[in-house]
Amino acid sequence: MLDDRARSLLKTLVERYIADGTPVGSRTLSRASGLDLSPATIRNVMADLEDLGLIASPHTSAGRVPTPRGYRLFVDTMLTAHTLDLEHVLPEVAAAGRQLHPDQPQRVIAQAAALLSNLSHFVGVVMAPRKASVFHHIEFLRLGDKRVLLILVAPDGDVQNRVIFTARDHTQGELQEASNFLNAHYAGLTLEEVRERLKSEVDALRVEIAALMQAAVQAGTEAMADSSDNVVVSGERNLLDVQDLGHDMSSLRRLFGIFEQKTELMRLLDVSSRAEGVRIYIGGESQVVPFEALSVVTAPYEVDGRIVGTLGVIGPTRMPYERMIQIVDITARLVGNALSVK
């Protein structure tokens, strides 16, 4: 545990580094912290913080910079970010929110991604509201070798195909019997509703039907999650102008690959949608954006009281977290308001 003096100096160091982008020395800390401490005392405290892995000393400077662990402690225990009124703070966000068109959901999502990017000067990402994963019809086709082709047909005619693996080989007759049973008893339900019913009904179902249904639900859920069209990314090129990142072209190429492919981003945003409020991933904690120099700030948004998607900002660990939290939080509320039924 850090004492009050060490906490104050760490907080000051992080704030100065975020503001200036240069390693922070003991003289700067002495002036900025407002603490009546000798340079020697400050150097000793900084040495202790470095031993704890909270700050580091670049080879080219006598000053110190925060590590991802230091940023995490700062964000978790030293940052005060208040929920803000849409009309009285960040007026540019509120003004943009009034231009969102609720009758054009995909346009709202694209505008929100651009808004996040423009305000943060980093990358804005938005997961579009998921379509209800309702199936109208289900079919199982035998492929052999314990492999079955699952065909899910949605009410709007959308078809999802998925290969599933079974514990034993089934005849086509058995698969047809399972299809008939499932269409008769579960058609019209969402995959999540089917999942919940199976929890209570699985013991009453024939073993092979229960197993096939559980596999179908899992495969259908994965198929929905793999739809990269559900993620909109804006402002990727902003990262080229970030001092901390611009020289590392190898990492940037990998990152741009993630933006282009989108599946991993989808998984990150999907996990974030299960959290309450704003969530912050620092220096590769998300495992989706596995770079120590990057952080991700996300928040879920609600439509008519139900969480349907997530949005966020991807930028350098040296980002103004309080402002990013406000931007992400407010944009999430604006998107929810625009998409909710009036």
C-alpha positions in Angstrom: 0.0 0.0 0.0 1.2 3.5 -0.8 1.2 6.2 1.8 -0.4 9.6 1.1 2.8 11.1 0.0 3.6 8.5 -2.5 0.1 8.5 -3.9 0.2 12.2 -4.3 3.4 12.1 -6.2 2.3 9.3 -8.4 -0.9 11.1 -9.2 1.0 14.3 -10.1 3.5 12.4 -12.2 0.7 10.7 -14.2 -1.2 13.9 -14.7 2.0 15.8 -15.8 3.0 13.0 -18.2 -0.5 12.9 -19.8 -0.4 16.7 -20.2 3.1 17.1 -21.5 4.2 13.8 -22.9 7.7 14.1 -21.5 9.3 12.1 -18.7 8.7 13.8 -15.3 11.7 14.8 -13.2 12.0 15.4 -9.4 12.1 19.2 -9.9 8.8 19.2 -11.9 7.2 17.0 -9.3 8.3 19.2 -6.5 6.7 22.3 -8.2 3.6 20.6 -9.4 2.7 18.5 -6.3 2.6 21.4 -3.9 4.2 19.2 -1.3 7.0 20.6 0.9 9.5 17.9 0.2 13.2 18.1 -0.5 14.5 16.9 -3.9 16.2 14.0 -2.2 13.0 12.9 -0.6 11.2 13.0 -3.9 13.9 11.0 -5.6 13.6 8.4 -2.8 9.8 8.1 -3.3 10.2 7.8 -7.0 12.7 5.0 -6.5 10.2 3.2 -4.4 7.5 3.7 -7.0 9.8 2.3 -9.6 10.6 -0.7 -7.5 6.8 -1.3 -7.3 6.6 -1.3 -11.1 4.4 1.8 -11.1 6.8 4.1 -13.0 9.8 3.5 -15.2 12.9 5.5 -16.3 13.4 5.7 -20.0 17.1 5.3 -21.0 17.2 8.7 -22.6 16.0 10.7 -19.7 16.4 11.2 -16.0 12.7 11.6 -15.6 10.1 8.9 -15.0 7.0 7.8 -16.9 4.0 5.8 -15.7 3.8 2.1 -16.5 0.5 0.3 -17.4 0.4 -0.8 -13.8 0.8 2.8 -12.7 -2.0 4.0 -15.0 -4.2 1.3 -13.6 -3.7 2.4 -10.0 -4.3 6.0 -11.1 -7.5 5.2 -12.9 -8.8 2.9 -10.2 -8.1 5.0 -7.1 -7.1 8.6 -8.0 -9.4 9.6 -10.9 -12.6 11.3 -10.3 -14.9 11.3 -13.3 -18.5 12.4 -12.6 -21.6 11.6 -14.6 -22.4 14.7 -16.5 -25.5 16.4 -17.8 -25.8 16.3 -21.5 -26.7 20.0 -21.9 -24.1 21.5 -19.5 -20.8 19.8 -20.4 -19.1 19.0 -23.6 -21.7 21.0 -25.6 -20.2 19.8 -28.8 -21.3 16.2 -27.9 -24.8 17.3 -27.0 -25.1 19.3 -30.2 -24.0 16.3 -32.3 -26.5 14.1 -30.4 -29.4 16.3 -31.5 -28.4 15.5 -35.1 -28.7 11.7 -34.7 -31.5 10.3 -36.8 -33.5 7.6 -34.8 -35.2 6.4 -38.0 -31.8 5.5 -39.5 -30.1 3.2 -36.9 -27.1 2.4 -39.1 -26.5 6.1 -39.7 -26.7 6.7 -35.9 -24.0 4.0 -35.4 -21.7 5.5 -38.1 -22.2 9.0 -36.7 -21.4 7.9 -33.2 -18.1 6.2 -34.2 -17.1 9.4 -36.1 -18.2 11.5 -33.1 -16.0 9.4 -30.7 -13.1 9.7 -33.0 -13.5 13.5 -33.6 -13.8 14.3 -29.9 -11.1 12.0 -28.6 -8.7 12.5 -31.6 -8.2 8.7 -31.4 -10.2 5.7 -32.7 -13.9 5.4 -32.2 -15.6 2.0 -32.2 -19.3 1.2 -32.0 -21.0 -2.2 -31.9 -24.4 -1.9 -33.6 -27.4 -3.2 -31.9 -27.6 -6.9 -32.4 -30.6 -8.3 -34.3 -32.7 -10.6 -32.2 -31.3 -14.0 -32.9 -34.7 -15.6 -33.5 -34.9 -18.7 -35.6 -37.9 -19.4 -37.8 -36.7 -22.8 -38.9 -33.8 -25.2 -38.1 -32.3 -28.1 -40.0 -29.6 -30.7 -39.3 -27.9 -32.4 -42.2 -25.6 -35.3 -41.7 -22.0 -34.8 -42.9 -20.6 -38.0 -41.4 -17.7 -38.6 -39.0 -19.7 -37.1 -36.1 -20.2 -33.8 -38.1 -23.5 -32.1 -38.7 -24.4 -29.1 -40.7 -26.6 -26.8 -38.8 -28.9 -24.5 -40.8 -30.6 -21.7 -38.9 -33.2 -19.6 -40.8 -34.3 -16.3 -39.3 -37.8 -14.8 -39.8 -36.4 -12.3 -42.3 -35.0 -15.1 -44.4 -31.4 -14.7 -43.2 -29.6 -18.1 -43.2 -26.7 -19.1 -40.9 -24.8 -22.3 -41.6 -22.5 -23.9 -39.1 -20.7 -27.2 -38.8 -21.1 -28.8 -35.3 -19.5 -31.9 -33.9 -21.5 -34.5 -32.0 -20.6 -37.1 -29.4 -21.7 -39.9 -31.7 -22.6 -40.3 -35.3 -26.3 -39.7 -36.1 -28.4 -41.1 -39.0 -30.2 -38.5 -41.1 -33.5 -39.9 -39.8 -32.5 -39.1 -36.2 -31.4 -35.6 -37.3 -34.7 -35.1 -39.1 -36.6 -36.2 -36.0 -34.6 -33.7 -33.9 -35.3 -30.9 -36.5 -39.0 -31.6 -36.4 -39.2 -31.6 -32.6 -37.2 -28.4 -32.3 -39.2 -26.5 -35.0 -42.4 -27.5 -33.3 -41.4 -26.5 -29.8 -38.8 -23.7 -30.1 -39.3 -21.9 -33.4 -39.9 -18.2 -32.9 -37.8 -17.9 -29.7 -34.5 -16.1 -29.5 -31.4 -18.2 -29.0 -31.1 -16.7 -25.5 -34.7 -17.7 -24.7 -34.0 -21.2 -25.9 -30.9 -21.3 -23.8 -32.9 -20.4 -20.7 -35.6 -22.9 -21.4 -33.1 -25.7 -21.9 -31.7 -25.1 -18.4 -35.0 -26.3 -17.0 -36.2 -28.7 -19.7 -33.0 -30.6 -20.6 -33.7 -33.5 -18.2 -37.1 -34.1 -19.9 -35.7 -34.1 -23.4 -34.3 -37.1 -25.2 -30.5 -37.1 -24.8 -29.7 -36.7 -28.5 -32.2 -33.9 -29.0 -31.0 -32.0 -25.9 -27.4 -32.3 -27.1 -28.2 -31.2 -30.6 -30.2 -28.2 -29.3 -27.4 -27.1 -27.0 -24.9 -27.4 -29.8 -27.2 -25.4 -32.1 -27.7 -22.6 -29.6 -23.9 -22.3 -29.1 -23.2 -22.4 -32.8 -25.9 -19.9 -33.6 -24.7 -17.5 -30.9 -21.1 -17.8 -32.3 -22.4 -17.2 -35.9 -24.1 -14.0 -34.7 -21.0 -12.9 -32.9 -18.8 -13.4 -36.0 -20.7 -10.8 -38.0 -18.0 -8.1 -38.5 -20.6 -5.8 -40.1 -21.9 -5.1 -36.6 -18.8 -3.1 -35.7 -18.1 0.4 -37.1 -14.6 1.8 -36.7 -13.7 5.5 -37.3 -10.4 7.4 -37.1 -7.8 4.7 -37.4 -5.4 7.1 -39.0 -5.4 9.3 -35.9 -3.1 6.8 -34.3 -0.4 7.6 -36.9 -0.2 11.1 -35.3 0.2 9.8 -31.7 3.8 10.5 -30.6 4.0 7.3 -28.5 2.9 5.1 -31.4 4.0 6.6 -34.7 7.5 5.1 -34.7 6.3 1.5 -34.1 5.1 0.6 -37.5 5.1 -3.1 -36.8 2.6 -2.7 -34.0 0.5 -0.3 -36.0 0.2 -2.8 -38.8 -1.0 -5.4 -36.4 -3.4 -3.0 -34.9 -4.8 -1.9 -38.3 -5.3 -5.6 -39.0 -7.5 -5.9 -36.0 -9.5 -2.9 -37.1 -9.9 -4.4 -40.6 -10.8 -7.9 -39.4 -13.1 -6.7 -36.6 -13.9 -10.1 -35.1 -11.7 -9.6 -32.1 -13.0 -6.1 -31.5 -16.5 -7.6 -31.6 -15.6 -10.0 -28.8 -14.1 -7.2 -26.7 -17.2 -5.0 -27.1 -19.5 -8.0 -26.4 -17.7 -8.7 -23.1 -17.8 -5.0 -22.2 -21.6 -4.9 -22.8 -22.0 -7.2 -19.7 -20.3 -4.6 -17.5 -22.1 -1.7 -15.8 -21.0 1.7 -16.9 -17.6 2.7 -18.3 -14.8 0.1 -18.4 -11.1 0.8 -19.0 -8.5 -1.6 -20.4 -4.9 -0.4 -20.0 -1.8 -1.6 -21.8 -3.1 -4.8 -23.3 -5.4 -5.8 -20.5 -8.2 -6.5 -23.0 -6.0 -9.1 -24.8 -7.8 -7.9 -28.0 -5.7 -4.8 -28.3 -2.5 -6.4 -27.0 -0.2 -3.4 -26.9 1.3 -1.8 -23.8 1.1 1.6 -25.4 -2.7 1.5 -26.0 -5.8 1.7 -23.8 -9.5 1.1 -24.5 -12.4 2.9 -22.8 -15.8 1.4 -23.4 -19.4 1.7 -22.2 -22.6 -0.2 -23.0 -25.6 1.7 -24.4 -29.3 0.9 -23.8 -32.3 1.0 -26.1 -35.7 1.1 -24.3 -34.0 0.0 -21.1 -32.1 -2.9 -22.5 -28.4 -3.1 -23.2 -28.0 -3.8 -26.9 -24.5 -2.7 -27.8 -21.2 -1.1 -26.7 -19.0 1.7 -27.9 -15.6 3.1 -27.0 -12.4 4.8 -27.8 -9.0 3.2 -28.5 -6.0 5.4 -27.9 -2.6 5.7 -26.2 -2.2 4.8 -22.6 -1.1 8.5 -22.3 -4.7 9.6 -22.8 -6.7 12.1 -20.7 -8.8 9.4 -19.0 -11.3 11.8 -17.3 -12.2 13.4 -20.6 -12.3 10.0 -22.4 -14.7 8.6 -19.7 -17.0 11.6 -20.1 -17.0 11.4 -23.9 -17.7 7.6 -24.0 -20.4 7.9 -21.2 -22.2 10.8 -22.8 -22.0 9.3 -26.4 -23.5 6.0 -25.0 -26.4 7.9 -23.6 -26.9 9.9 -26.8 -26.9 6.8 -28.9 -29.4 5.1 -26.6 -31.7 8.1 -26.6 -31.5 8.3 -30.4 -32.4 4.6 -30.9 -35.0 4.3 -28.3 -38.7 4.4 -29.2 -40.1 7.9 -28.5 
